[in-house]
Amino acid sequence: MATPDIDKLPVKMLNDRILVKMGGMEGERRTTGGILIPATAQMGKRLVWAEVVAVGPNVRAMEIGDQVLFNPEDRYEVEVRGDDYIILRERDIHAVAAKRLEEGSTGLYL
């Protein structure tokens, strides 16, 4: 019996799961003044932003392309076709940033 090539199968997120991709090196960040702070620098608990790549059918508050804020310690990592992604539950997301949210005007902008 032949095994299907997993790299060529489509992936669909289930229930309230969200697939996100972090930009840049994980934990590395740059200040507004341009100083690069390496991931090895000691920090307190810090939330991070990532881009939504896929959402399950029961996700209500975010869409593909949105930026989401979450705790990097509450996650599952997965590799798909050589790229690293993170799987989260909708309840693990603390905030959503997207142009479509301008209607409500939160007063905060990234």
C-alpha positions in Angstrom: 0.0 0.0 0.0 1.4 3.4 -1.0 1.6 6.2 1.5 0.4 9.6 0.2 2.9 12.4 -0.1 2.0 14.6 3.0 3.6 17.7 1.4 1.0 17.7 -1.4 -2.1 17.4 0.7 -4.2 20.4 1.5 -4.5 21.4 5.2 -7.8 22.7 6.8 -7.9 24.1 10.3 -10.6 22.6 12.5 -13.0 24.1 15.1 -11.6 27.2 16.8 -8.0 26.7 15.7 -5.9 29.4 14.1 -2.6 29.0 12.2 -0.3 31.9 12.5 3.2 32.8 11.2 5.6 34.9 13.2 7.6 37.6 11.3 11.4 37.6 11.7 13.3 35.6 14.1 11.3 34.4 17.0 11.7 36.6 20.1 13.9 39.1 18.2 12.5 42.6 18.1 13.5 46.1 17.1 12.8 49.3 19.0 11.2 52.3 17.4 14.7 53.8 17.4 16.1 50.9 15.4 17.9 49.0 18.1 17.8 45.2 17.6 17.0 43.3 20.9 18.0 39.7 20.5 15.8 36.8 21.6 18.3 35.9 24.3 17.8 39.2 26.2 16.0 38.6 29.5 12.4 39.9 29.4 9.4 39.5 31.6 6.3 37.8 30.1 5.9 39.5 26.8 3.1 39.0 24.3 4.0 38.8 20.6 2.2 39.6 17.3 1.8 37.2 14.4 -0.1 37.1 11.1 -3.1 34.8 10.7 -2.6 32.3 7.8 -5.6 30.0 8.3 -8.7 29.8 10.5 -11.0 27.0 11.5 -14.8 27.2 10.7 -15.7 28.2 14.3 -13.4 31.2 14.6 -15.5 34.4 14.8 -13.2 37.3 15.6 -10.4 37.1 13.1 -9.7 36.5 9.4 -6.7 35.6 7.3 -4.2 38.5 7.1 -5.1 39.9 10.6 -2.4 40.5 13.1 -3.0 38.8 16.5 -1.5 39.2 19.9 -0.8 36.1 22.0 1.4 34.7 24.7 4.3 32.8 23.0 4.3 30.2 25.8 0.7 29.0 25.1 1.2 27.5 21.7 1.8 24.4 19.5 4.5 24.6 16.8 4.2 22.8 13.4 6.3 22.7 10.3 4.5 22.7 6.9 6.6 22.4 3.7 9.7 23.7 5.5 8.0 26.7 7.1 7.3 27.0 10.8 3.8 27.9 12.0 2.0 28.2 15.4 -1.4 26.7 16.1 -3.5 28.6 18.7 -7.1 28.5 19.9 -9.2 31.5 19.5 -9.5 31.9 23.3 -5.7 32.3 23.5 -5.7 35.5 21.4 -5.6 38.7 23.4 -6.1 41.2 20.6 -6.7 41.5 16.9 -5.3 44.3 14.6 -6.8 44.7 11.1 -7.8 47.5 8.8 -11.4 46.3 8.8 -11.7 47.2 12.5 -11.4 50.9 11.8 -15.2 51.2 11.9 -15.2 50.7 15.7 -12.2 53.0 16.2 -10.3 51.6 19.2 -8.1 54.6 19.4 -5.0 52.4 19.1 -3.0 51.9 15.9 0.0 49.8 15.0 
